[in-house]
């Protein structure tokens, strides 16, 4: 079997054709091991996740499996909710009693959702070791392999999507390792020959980490009340011997050791009890390990790398000058000297994280992707669908990773089934609804248990937002049958709910009530804080967009002409957007003062991004109002969380202000990025990992380089002065056009378009440049077309 050094030499010699990696190595690397979980390096295959610490004397591999959650299917609907709906509307629309409406909305809430859980830890104890000054810990984004090296010792780890195993290989002379496993959940470990076998049971219920509770984690030994899980680890030593040491294995005198880990859970589907018996989970693990061991490490690694690179190498990005500094040192230096090449690495890291946390057939990426070490993780590590889950998938289409969004589409289908029950039971309406939180069991009702703040717990508009991703997928991919079979029923169902949810106000408009602007608070005329009102700007933007997208989809498909008439009639009666006394786009239907002018959420700007109803050319007055709102938020200290800072980048990119977008990226990197480039979010006095900012930042960089939301391919629409030279390959525009773009001295010098299907496409030249040929460009599927400039 080749050594790790031979692997590296072969990789350097075997360049892959296509977009290919940049000249600067696409890797995160460090001169020391991770001191805490947020410094470890992430691996994933969409289903399994691992955090690699790179310890010298003791290595920790923290493992997750994406279906290991607390709980089981349950009834979270509140049949009493519809009895309070008219009370809320009367308080808001007739009496202007907003605090009173807040109190009534709490009566419409249901139970909290469940939590994403850690699987296990694998510990490798080497005894006292001294790595000296040659220590190097790295994550290669191009191969998805983590490595640890020093003189006389090499170690690498990867997670294979092809073979569904974690594989690790350690090479050194006279290896002596104690290998053990443990879980934070109820579990046991057995030794069987050269295998460690961990079996456990997840809690039947876990309270959110922000809820005070005497019994936050509840176990129930009954089948299906908390799923069973298993993780098996096989030890394969070359030379030396393997022996049992209590509940661990000890390797002595080996020249190399290969570890293979397989895992399984009792999850059987979002609507079925997770009661798979332990014997079946053991059989799955055994079969996976046997197949992987028979394949051998060399083949496992080669197949893994080839599979990963089919996705990862679709794109490349070069910005700034290459650096030889470790990643943490580059990040510290970024504070005083922003490094464009580190930004390019951050962009590719975002793509890497999406590939490794979301693959067809897996669960969608949650608040932490698939990486979590806590039994009560921040915000349950769930799907927070008032922006965070959606932001996770902003880069999927434009960054050439369309199939990585498939788990999101599957989740929307499943939520819609439960959401149809919630719409009927809670509100007496047709269609389907989902609120602020979703979990593995696809909870669709409002959470809060009667004490949650209505400005998050009672928000019922995640369905329209999730449907935007369906329509965007069609706009990029153009698959009419996919639109007909999968997207249209979901879009129509969400629109049916919205039609029923709308209510007439005093001005004759159709508005939403109760309505909240996610997580924000306004002040009433007598300075009382309140959350619930009517017709918040985001509600109206989402419904306008959904109705318009449904109309276009139905026209494409030639269906539901009568339903289109209903949508159009309702859309004409929606309230107009309004501006306030500062020229800003109003967030609420009245010009209320905000309790927190610098709030992290900027939901009223949805129509600028990720929506596209507002634009500099189509609606310049609304673009100006959106910008005024954005500037007021920033002046008051907004954008202090990672995902909020990333959203600001996207806003300024859509406003075609490259320098402001670059300032936003600098803010994101300086204040909300950890040493392993994980996005961070303040939680009390500390910071926690929350992955959405990584994805939002990648999407923002893509928007700075090319846009296509207004029916044309705009080249370099938001190029900052700091990015004088650069190159991007493999960006995707709506219509399925790949864009390769090279620029020097802020001017495009080479642009190549390649369409996935025949069509005519409009192209907009960068600022200060003109196209040699005006008018639509006719492209043939699979053929390259070079754009020429005067």
N, C-alpha and C positions, 0 to 999 in steps of 0.2 A: 504493500500500500504506500502511495506517495506520502512524503512528509508535508507539513504545512508550508515549509519553505519551497518545496517543489510545486505545491499548489500555486503559490504566489508567482513563481516564475512562469508557470504555464498560463496563468491569467494575464500576465503582462504581455505575453507573446500572442495570445489569442484574441485579437481585437474583433468585435462584432460589428458587422455592417449596420448602417442605419444612422439614427440621430447620434448615437454613441455618447459616451461620457465626456465631460469637459476635460481640458488639459490638467487643470488642478484636480487632484484626487477628490472624488466625491465621498468624503468620509469625515466623521467626527472623531477626534482623537485627543488623548490626554496623557499626561505624565504621571498620573496617580489614579488609584482606584476610587470608586464611588464611596463617599462617606455616608450617604443617605439615599433613600429610594429615589428621590427626585434627581439624583445625579447619575443613576444607572442608565444603561443603554437599552432601548426597546427593540425586540424582535417580535414578529408575528406572521401568521399565515392566514389571517382573517378569522380563524376559529380559536387558535391557541395564541397566547401572548406570553412573552418572557421578558423580564428585566435582568440584565447581566451587570453585576457589580464589578467584576474584575479584581476581586480580592487576591492578595498575594499568599498569605497563610491560610486564609479561609475565603472560599468563593461562595456567593449566594446567587442562585437562579430562582427568581420569584415568578410563579407560573399562574396564568389565568386561562379559563375556558369560557367562551362567550355565552354559553347557555346556563352557566352556573349562577343562578339567582335564588334569592329567598322566595318563599311563597308558592302559590299554585293558583289556578283560575278561581276567581271569586266574583261575587256580585257587589260591585261598587256603586251601582246606580242608586239614585235617591228619588223614590216615587213622590215624595212630598215637595220636591223642588218646584214642580209646575204650579203648585198651589200658592207659591210666593212670587211667581213671575209678574203677575199683574200688580202686586203691591210695590215691587221695585219700580216698575214703569210709572206708576202713579206718583211715587215719591220723587222720581227724577223729572218726568215730563210735565207734571202738573204743579208740584210743590217745591221744586228745587231743593229738596232735602237730601243732599248727597250723603252726609254721614249716616242718615237713616237708611238709605239704600245699601250702604256698606254693611250695616248690621243685618239687614234682611238677606243679603246675598250669602252670608255665612250659613244661613239655614238651608241653603241649596247645595252645600258641599257634601262630599263623601269621604271614604277612607284614603289615607296616604297609599302611595304605590310601594312596590317592593324594591329590593336593593341588589345590585350587582356585587358578586362576592369573589374573593381570592380562592384559588384552587389549592396550591401548596407551595412550599419552598423546597428546593434541593440544595443541600449543603455539601461542599467539598472541602474537607479539612486536610491540609497538606503538612501540618506541623509548622514549626518556626521556619520562615523563609525570609530571605533578604534579596529583593530584586535589584538593589543598587540603583545606579542612575540610568540604566538602560530600559527601565519599565516603559511600556507603551500599551495603552488601552484604546481600542478603536471600534467604530461601526462603519462598515463600508456600505454606502447606500446603493451602489451599483450591483453588489452581490447579495445584499441583505445578510451579511455574515459579521458577527461580532468577534473580536479577537483580543487576546492578552498575550504580550510577549515580553520577555527579558532574556538575558544571556542564559542559554541552556534550558529554557522553558518556553513552550508555545501552547496556546489554547485557542480554540475557536468554537463558536456556537451558532447554529441557525435553526430556523423553524420552517419545515418543508410543507408547502401547500399540496405538493404532489403526493407525498407519502404520509402526511398528517402526523409527523413526529417532530419532536425536538431532538436534534443531534448535536453532540458535543464531542470534541476530540482534544485530548491533552497529550503532549509529547515532551518527555524529559528522560534523562537517564536515571534508572532506579526509582521510578515513581512510587511514592507511598501516599495513599489517599484513604481517608475514611469518608464514606458516602452515606448520607442519610436524607430522609424526607420527613416533613411535618406539614400540618395544616392548621390554620387558625379556627377551622370549623371542627365539629365533632368527627373524629376519625381514628383509625387504627392503622398500624404499619406492620406488615409481615415480611419475612425474608424467605424466599424460595429459590434455592440455588444461587444464581447470579442475578436474580430479580428482587427489587424492592416493590412491594405492592401496598399502596395506600388505598383505603376504602373509607368513605365517609358519608355523612348525611347533612344536607343544608338545613338551615332554620326554616320553620314554617312561616315565620314572620320576622322582619327586621324594621324597626322604626327608623325614620330618617335621622341623620346625625344631628340635625338642628332641633329635633323634638326632645324635650325633657321627658324622661320616662324611667320608671323604676324597673321595668323589665323590657328593655329595648330589643333583645334578641330572644326569640321563643322557639324552642325545639319541640317537635312532636314526632314520636317514633312510628306513628301510623303511616302506612304506605301512601305515598302521594302528598302527604302534608310536609312538604320540604323534600327536594329530590335527593336521591343517592348519587354519589359520584365516585370515580376511581381514577387513579393515576399510577401507572406502572413504569418503573425505571429498570432498564437492563444494562448491565456492566459487562463490557467485552474488553479484556486485557490482552495485550500482546507481550509475551514474556511475563515472568512473575506469576503470582497466584492471587485468587480472589477467595476470601473467606468471610464467614458471618461473624459479626461482632455485636451481639445484642440485637437490636432492631436496625442495625446498619450493616454495610458491607465494607470490608477493608481490602485494598489492593496493595500488594507489596512487590517491589522489585520489577515492575513493568517498565517497558520503554515507551509504551503508549497505551492510552485507555480511551475507548469510545463509549459514550453514554447515549442511550436511546430512550425517550420518554413518550408514552402514549397516554391519552386521557379520554374519558367518556363521562357523560352525565345522564340522569334519568329523564331529561327533557324529551317530550314526545310531541310537542306542538303547543301553540299559545292557548288553545282551547281544550287541552286534555290534561288530566291529572299526570304529574310527572312520576309515575309509579313503576318505571322500568326496574326490574329486580336486580340485585347486586350481581347475581350470576351472569346475567346478560352483559352488564357493563364489563365484568372481568373477561368475558369471551371476546368482546370488542377490543379491549386493550391487548389481550394475548395475540389476536390475529394481526393487529397493526404492527406489533413488535416483531412477530415472526416474519412478516413480509419485509419489513425494513431491514432486519438483521440479515435475511437472505440476500437482499440487494447489495449490501455492503456500503461502507461509508463513502467511498470514492464516487459510486454511482448516485447515491443519495444526494451528495453535494452538487454534483454536476447537474442533475435533474432540477434541483432546487434553484440553482443560479440561472439556468436557462429559462425556467418558468417565470422567475421574478423579472428577468431582463426583458421578456416579451412585453411587459407592461412598462417597466421603469425607463427603458431606453427609447421609448417613443418620443421623448422630449429632451432637449438640452438647453441650458441657459448659461451664457458667459457675461459677467459684469465685472468691471474692475480688474485689478492686478491680483494674480495668484499669491497665496500666503503659505508659509511653511510653519506658522505658529500653531500650537494646540488650540482647540476650539474654545476652551474656557479663557485662555489668554486673549484670543481675538475678541471675544465678547466683552471682556473688561476694557480692552483698548477701544472698542466701538463707542464707548461713552464719550470719549474725547475726540476720536477720529473715526467717523462712520466709514465702514468698510463695505463697499458695494459687492465685493466677491463673497463676503459672508452672507449678504442678503440673497445672493444666488444660491448658496448652499442651503439657506433657510427655506427657499422656495422648493428646492428638490427634496428637502427633508419633509416638507408638507406632503408632497406626492408620495414619498416613501411611506409615511404614516398612514395614508389612505389605502395604499396597496396592502399594507401589513395588517390593517384593522378591519377591512371591509372587502370581502370577495363574494362572488356569486355563491349562494348556498349558506352563507354565514349570517349572523345577526348584524345589524347596522353598527357603525361606530357610535358609542355612547359618549357621555360627558368626558370620559377618560380614554376614549378609543376602545381598547380592550385591556388596558393596563391598570390594575388596582390591587393594592396590598391590604386594604382595610375591610373588616367585616361590617363596619358602618361608614362607608365612604362618603366624601363630601357630596351633598345633595343626592345621595343614594347611587351616584354614578349612573343615573338613569338617562332617559331621553327627554331632555327639556326642550319642548317644541314651540317655545315662543321666540326662539332664534337659534339656540345652540346646536340642536340637531341639524337644522337646515344649514347653518354655516359649515358644519362638517362636510357637506356635499357641494358647497359652492365651487370648489375647483374641479369637480369630477369631469364635467363635460369639456370645459375650456382647456383643461390640462391633460386631455387625451387619456382619461381613465374612466370612460363612460360605464364600463361593466362593473366598476367598483361601486356604482350607485344602485345596483340591483337589490342589495339587501334593504335599502331605504324603500324602494318601490314595493317590495314584499311586505314590509312593515305597514305601509300605508294601506295595502289591501286588507291586512289582518285587523288593523285598527278600525277600518271602515265597517267591518262586520260587527265588532263590538259597539262601534259608534252609532250604528243604526238603532241598536237597543237603547243606548243612552239618549239619543234624540227623541225616541218615542216615550221612554219611561220618565225622563227628567223634564222634557219640554212639550211632549205631545206633538212632535213634528216629524215630517218625513225626512228622508235623506240620512246623512250621518254627520256626527260631530265628534271632535276630540278637543281636549282642553290643553292645559299647560304641561302636564307630565304624562309620559307613556313608559311602560316597563316591558319586561319579557312577555307578560300575560296580556299586553296590549290594553291596559286600562285606558278608558276613554272618558270617564266622568271627571268632574272637578274634585280635586283632593282638598284637604284642609281640616276635615273632621269638625267643622263648625268654628274653628279658631284661626284658620288660615287667612292671610290677607287676600281680599278679593282681587287685588290688582295682579295677582299671579294665579291664585287658585281657581278663579271663576272665568278666566279668559277662554272663550269658546271658538277662537278663530284659527286654531292650528290646522284644521282641515284645508281651508283655502290656501294657506301658505305651503303645506305639503304638496298640494296639487300643482303648485307652480313648478315644482321639480319634475313632475310628470310631463307637463307641457314643454318645458325646456328640453327635456330629453328628446321629445319628438322634433323640436326645432333644430336640434343639432344632428339627430340621426335620420330623420325623415322616414321612419318605418310606419307606414300607414296601418298595417295590420296590428302592430303593437299599440298604436293609438286607439284602434277600434276595440281590441280585445281586452286591453289592460287599463289604459289611461282613461278612456271616455266614460266607462261606468263609474269610476271613482270621482272624476271631475263633475259629472252630472249629479251624483249623490251629494257631494259637498254643496253644489249650487242649489239643489232642492232644499237643503237645510237652510241655507242663507235666505232663500225666498220666503220661507216660513218664519225665519227669525226677524226679518225686517218689520218695523212697525211705523205707523204714520205719526209724525210729530206735528206741532202746532202750525208749522209753515207749509204743511202738505208734502214734506219730503218723506221718503222712506228711510228710516234710520235704524241703528241697532241700539237696543236697550234691554238689559244692562250692557254697558260698554266700559272697558278699561283700557288704558294705554299700558302695555305690559310693564309691571313692577314700578310704575311711577305714581306720584301723588301730587295732586293739585291743592290749592287753597281756595276755599269758598270766599264769598264776599265778606264774611265776618272772620276770615283768617283761620277757619277750621280746616284741618287736613281731611281730604276725602279722596276716594279712588273711583267710585262708580258714577258714571254719567251716561250720556247718550252720544252715539255717532262719533267716537274717537277717530281721528284721522286715519290711523292704521286700519281699523275695521273697514272704513269706506274704501281705502286703497285696495285692500285685499279682495273685497267683494266686487269692486269695479273690474279689477284684473281678472278674477275668476270668471265673471260673466262674459267678459270680452274673449277670454281664451276658450271658453265653452262655445261661444258663437262661432269662432274661427274653426274649432275642432269639428263641430257639427256640420259646418259648411264643407270642410274637406271630406268628411265621411258621407255627406248627403243624408243625414238623419235628423230626426226630432225637430222638424221645422216649427211645430207648434210650441215646443219648449223654448226655442230661440225667441219667439215672439214674447213669451213671458219674461225672459231675461232682459230683452231690450227695453220693454216697457218699465221694468223695475229699475234698470240702470239709469234711465232718463230721470227718474225721480230721486236718485241718491243725492245727498247734500253736496254742494260744491265745496272744493277746498277753500279755506279761508286764511287770510294773513292777519297778523296782529299789529299792534301799535309800533313794533320795531321793524316791521317789514318781514317778519319771520313767518314761516308756515306754522299755523296753529296745531298744537298736539291734541287739544280737546275741542269740542264744538263751540266753546266759549273761550274768551281770552283770559283764562285763569292764570294766576301766578303759579309757578312751580314751587313746591316745598324745597326741592333740590335742583336748582338750575343746571348743575353740571352732572345730571344723572347719566349713568352708564348706558341705559337703553335710549335709543333714538328712533323709536318705532314709527313716528310720524313721517320719517324720511324714507319709508319702505319704497315708495313709488320712484325714488331716485336709484336705490340699490337695496336689495337684489331685483326689485321691480324695475320697469323701464317706461312707465307712463310719463315720467318727467325726463326731459332732455334739453340740452343747450339749444338745439335747433328746432325741436318740435314744440316745446313749451318753455321758452326762455324766461318768462315771468315766474313760472313755478320753480325753475332751476335757481333763479335768484332768491326766491323765498326759502327754498331748501338750504341754500348756502348761508343765508342769514341765520337760520335756525342752528345750523352746524357751528357757525362761528360763535354764537351765543353759548352753546354747550361747552365749547372748548375754552372760551374766556372764563367760564365758571368752574373750570377744572375737570371737564368731561374727558372721557377716554382713558380712565385710570385702570381699567381691567384689560386683560389681554385681548379678549374677543371684541371689546368695545373699541380698542385702539385699531384692531384689524378692520373693523367696519368703517372707521374713519378713512382708512387708506382707500377702501372701495368707493366711498362717497366722493373723495377728491379725484379719484381716477375718472369717475363718471362726469365730474365737473371739468375734466380735462386740465386739471391743475397739477402738473407733475411734481413741482417743487413742494406743494402742500402734501401730496401723497407720500413723497419721500420723507418729509417731516414726520408723517404718521408712522411710517416704517421705522424710523429712528426711535420714536417714542415706544413702539411695540418691542423693539429689540432691547432698549435700555431698561425699561421699567417692568416688563412682563415676560421676560425670557430667561429660563434657567440655564445652568451650565451645559445641560444636555440638549438645549434648544427647545425643551418642552415649554409650552405656554403656561403661564401662571395666573392665578386669580386670588385676590386677597380674601382671606377668611379669618375674621377676627384680627388677631395680632400677627398672624402668619400668612403664608401663601401656600396654595395647593395647586396641583396640576389640574388643568382643564384644557382639553385638546383643541377646542373650537378656534382659538386664536391662531394656532398653527395653520389650520385650513383656511381661515379667513385671510391671513396674511398672504398665503400662496395665491389665493384668488385675486387679491388686490394687485399683486405684482403682475399677474396675467392681464388684468384690466388696464394697467398702465401701458402695456405693450401692444395690445390689440383689442378692439371691441367690435361687436356685431349686432347689438341689441336693436339698433334702429334700421335694420334692413340693408346695411352696407358694412363692408369690412374696413374699419378705420385703423390705419397703421400708425403706431407710436402716438396715440392720442394724448398720453399724459407722461411724456418722457421728461424726467427731471434733468436739470443742468448737471447734476452729479454723475449721470450716466452718459457721458459723452460718446463712448464707444461700447458696443456690445453685440451679442448675437443670440437669437432664440430660434429653436427649431422645434416643430411639432405642435405649436399652439393650434387650437381648433376653433373655427368660427362657426356660427349658426349656418345651417345649410350643409354642414359636413365638409368644410374646406380646411385643410391643414395649411398653416402659415409658417414659412421659414423666413427670417428677417435678420439682416445684418445692417448695422449703422455705424457711421464714423462721423465724429464732430457734429453729433446731433442730427445727421442727415442719413436717410436710408440709402444704402448703396447697392443692396441686392435683396430682392423680395421674390420668393417663389411660392406659388399657390398650387395646391394639389387637391382636387375635388374627389369626393368619394362617389359622387353621382353627377351626371350631366346637368348643366344648368347655367344660367346667366347671373353673374354676381357683380354688384357695384362695389367699387374700391375707392376709399378716400385716402389721399396722399397725406403724409405727415405735414405738420404745419411748416409753411415756407417752401413747400415743394409742390410740383404739378406733375400729373400723369402725362405720359406721352400720348396715350390713347384715352380719350374721354368716353364716358358711357359704360354700360354693363360689359363685363368681360365674360365671354363664353368659354366655359371649362368642360373638358371631357373627363369622365371618371378615370382616375388612375394616372392621368397625364399631368406632367409638371408644366406650369405656365409662369414665365418670369415677367414681373411687372416692371415696366420701364418708366423712367422719369425724364423730364426735360432738363 
